[in-house]
Amino acid sequence: MNSRVQRFQPVVFAVLFLVQGCMGTPTEPAQVQIPSLERVRAVELTELLPFDAYSSSARGVNSKGQVVGMYAVLGRSTQRGFLWDNGALTDLGTFVPQAINDQGQMVGVNQVDFQSYLWDHGTLTQIPCRGRRINVRGHVAGTWFTPSGHFHGCLWSEGRLIDIPGLTPVANDYGADFVSVQGLNDQDQIVGFSGIGGYFYPNRAFLWNRGTLTPLGTAAPGNAGEAVATDISGNGRIVGDATSAQFLFSPFLWRERTMATIGGLPGLLDATAVSDRGDVAGLCNDSDVSALPTQPSYLCVWHEGSTTALVGPGSGRVFGYISDMAADGKFVVGEFSAPGGFQHAAVWHR
């Protein structure tokens, strides 16, 4: 809805793809090399890095294993988008996608005019919602800049923009100054967080469902502290990070209108994506707080108390980020820190 490893054997061949720019905006075609592949234990990793790129980032994946993201090339001022489909990597020019659904529709931003577009098999339609997620219906969730000068959430559905104003963080206060939409499922349920920033006005996680905003609260006594929701599954499971009963910021799983912290130190440190079967992808560590500086965190998948590492180069312990997981949990995408400090996109096939 809403990172691990390699050392690879090169696959030698290049494919030329021509992709038209957004709404008449010119984009240049590019030759892109098929990425390298390695099988590591039960985890299959593909590093998504075109031959002339120095960094890349995977943003979204669907249940077919199609991956979208961006890459950067030295000497070019703009980022470029890509679609990876079973070993074939297509250059999307200046259209940088953020998400892809099972029909192959994408939502993203054109790096020339910085407007948002819905991409439907080569046809691009400009939309007012800065899309972050797209569901099987082709509906888009994201943010938009309101006429009153605030960032609100939005749902773009059948040509109609639905405003999501967010929660009021404190009673009788100014209301939500910003809304960050993070997850969308096929039922048009949306999760994210809102707030006005600052210690006394913490972020508040919410669920939006058919016009109704539900605060998710926190796991601390009296709902103290803050919470951010990062993803929602097709059956309504929500993950994110929230203040725990010990007043630490911990990963949470919200289901059946109840929030429970999961993981902890050692274990799951951060939750960014969830599947329909309850897999939670995020960041893990095997040590306690005092050992963290010498025991780097690694990307992982948590399920009902057990964790699976997404293996990385060398020791397998590399910093990175998971951006999305397929609904069935089969594919996980994100990026890891490569030599030289650059980020490389990756997809893990579980």
N, C-alpha and C positions, 0 to 999 in steps of 0.2 A: 503495500500500500503505500505505508511510510514508511571492517575492511580486512584478504589475507595472503596469498603467497606465490612463490615461484622460483624458478630457475628453469629455463625453457629450452626447447629445441626450435630453431627458426623454421618457419614455413615460408618457402621462397616463391612468392608470386604477387603481382600487383594487379589491381583492377581499377579501371577508370570509370568514375561515376559522374554523371552530370545531374545536378539537382538545381532547379530553378530557385531564385531568391524570393523573398517574401513580398507579395503584392507588387511585383515589378521591380523590386530592389535588386540590383545585379549582385550575383555572387559568382566567384570563380570556381570552376571545377578543379579537382585535385586528385592526384594519384595517391592511393592509400594502400599500405601493405597489410596483408592478412596478419593478425597478431599471433604471438607465440603461445604455446600451450604446454601445460605440464599437469600430470596426474599425481596428486599427493594423497596417499592413503585413501580415505573415503571421500576426499574433497577434491574436486576438479577445479583448477583455477585457470582463467585466461587473463593475461595482462593485456589491457586495451590501450595500446600506445602506437599510433601511426608512426611510420619510419622517420618522419621529419619533425616529430613533436618532442618537446622536452617535458611537458606535463599534460596530464589528462585527468578527467573526473567523470565518474559514472553517476548519473542522477536518478535513473529509473529503470525498472525491469518489469516485464509482464510474465504471465504464466507459460508463455512459449519460449522464454529465455531470451527474448529480444531486449537489447540494452541500449539506452540512449545516454548521451552525455556531451562533454566538450573536450577540446584539446587546444593547446597553444603551441605555436611554432615561432622560433626565433626569427626576427625580421618582419613579422606580421603584427600589426597593432591590434587586430581584433581576434577574439576567440572564434573557434569554429565548432560546429556541431557534428555529431556522428551518430549513426545507427549501426549496431553490431547484431548480426543475425546468423547464428550457427556458423561462425567463422568468416563470414563476409562482412567487411567494414565499409559502410557507405558514408562518404563525406557529404554533409548537409549544408556546406557553405556557412553563411553568416547566421543561419537559423540555428540557435542553440536550444535544444529541447530540455525540458525539466522532467517530463514523465511520458509514459506510453501505456496505452491500454491493450487488451487482448485483440482488438480489431486493427491494431497498428496505427491508430490515431495518436498524435503527439500534441503537447502544448509546450510553448517555449517563447523565447524572445529573440527578435532580430537584432543583431549587434550593430546594424547600420542606423536604423531609426529608433531602436530601443522600445518598440511597441510589441505587445503580446499577440501571438497568433495561434490558431488551431490549425494543425497540419493534418490533412486527410489524404494520404496517398498522393502527394505532390501538389495538392490544392491547399493554399493557405488563406485563412480568413482572419482578419484582424478582430480582436475582442478587447473589451475595456477592462477585463479582469486579468491581473498579472498572475497567470496560472502557475500553480505549484503541483497539483495533482489532477488526473483525468480518470474517470471511471468508465465502465463498460458501455454506458449510455452515451458517452461522448460529452458528459457534463464536466465542467472545469471548476475547481475550487482554488482560491488564492486570495490576493489582496487588491484593493483599489484605493485611489486617492480621491476622497470625497470632495464635493464643492465647498464644504465647510473647512477643509484643510486638515483632515484626519485620515489615517490609514485604517480602513475597515476591512473585514473579511468579505468575501463575495462568493457566490455560486452563479456560474454562467450556464444557464439551462435553456435549451430550445430558443436561443436568441434573446433571452431575458436575463437581466442582471438582478440578482437578489442580494440585498445589503445585509451584512452580518456585523452589527455594531460592537459586539463584545460585551464583556461583563463590566459592571461598575466595581472597581476594586475595593473602595471604601464607601460606606454609606454617607450620603450627603456630600460626596466629593465631586470632582470635576467629571467623573466618568472615565471610560477607557479612552486613552489618548492614542493607542495603537492596538491593532489586532494582528496576530500572526497565525495564519492558517497553516497547519502542518499535514493533516491527513484527511482522506476522503474515501468512502467505500461505495459500493454499487447501489446502496439504498439512499445515496445523497446525504448520509450522515457525515458531519465535519467535526474535526477536533483541532484545537490549537490553544492559544493563550492570549490574554490581553492584560493591559496595565497602563500605567503612566510613568513607570520607572522610579527608581529610588528605593531606599531601604524601607521607608514607611508606606510605600505603595507597591507591594510585591506583585509579581505576575500571577495571574489566576488562570488555571486550566478550565476549558469548557468543552461541552458537547453540544453541537447545534443539530437539531433534528426537526425538520419540517416547520421551521420558524421559531422553535422553542430552544432557548439557551439554558443548559443545565450546568451549574458550577460543579466541578469534580472534587473540590475541596483539597485537603492534604491528609497525610497520615499522622499529623501531629495533634496533640490535644487542643481542642477548640479550633481546629483548622488553622493553627498558627503557621506562619511561614509562607511559602509559595509553592507553585506547581506549574509545570509546563507539560502539555500533552503533545506527543510527537507522531502518533500513528493510530489508526483504527482498523480493525479487521472487518471482514464481511459479516461476521456474526456479532459485532459490537464490542469486541475486546479492545481496550484502549491501553496504550503504554506511554510512558514519559518519565519524568523525574519530579520528585516532590519532597517536601520536608517530612521526615519520618518522626516516629514517636520519640526517638533519641535526639531530635532536632538536628539531624544530618540530612543532606540532600541525597536521596536514594532513588533508584529505579522503582517504578510502581506498575502494577497491573490492575486495571479497573474493569470489573465485570459484575453484572447483576447489581448495578448501582452501589458497589462497594469497592473502595480503594484498598489495596494491600501492597506493601513494599515487598520487593523481591531481591534476591541476591544479597548485596552488601559486601563488606570487606572481610576476608577475601571473597571473590566471586564477581557477580555482575555489578559494574560500576555505573553504567549508563545504558538506557534503553532507547532505541531510535526506530525500530520497526517491529511489526507483529504479523504473524500469519493466522489463517483461519483455524489452524490446529493448535494454536497457542505457543508457537515458537516465538521467542523474543530475541532479536539481534541487537548487539550493542558492543560495549567495551568491558573487558574482564581483566582481573588481576588475581594472581594466586597468593599474594602476600598481604600482610596487614599494613596499616597506614605507615608505620615506621620504616618499612622496607620498600615503600613505593619508589623512592629515588633510584634504587638499585635493581628493582624488578619492574621493567616497563610493562605497561598494559598491552593487551592484544585484543583483536577483534574476535567475537565469539557469538554463538547461538545458544540461548538458555531455554530449557524446556523442563518445566515441573521440577526444578531443583538441580538438574544436571546441566553441564555446559560442554560445548564442543568448540574447540579452537579452530579458527579459520587460519590455516598455517601461513607463515610468512617466510621471507628469505632468511637464510642462515639459521638463527636460533628459533625463528618463527614468532619472535616477540617484536612487533613493529607497531608504531603508532599509526593510526589511520582513522577512517570514519566509514560507517555504513549508512547509506542514503536510502535504500529501499530493499524490500523483500517481496517475492512473488506470493500470491495469495495462498498457495499450497506449501510455501516454505522451501521449495525446491531450488530456487535461485536467490542469491544474495548479491547485491552490488554495492560498491563504494570505492574507496581508494586507500592506498597505503603509502608510507614514506619510502621513496626510492633513494638510492645513493645520490649524494649531491643535494639532498633536501627537497627534491621535487616530488610532487604527488603523481602517482600513476593509478589509473582506473583499473578495476578488476571486477570479474564476476566469478562467484563460487557456485559450482553445481553440486548440490548435496545428494 
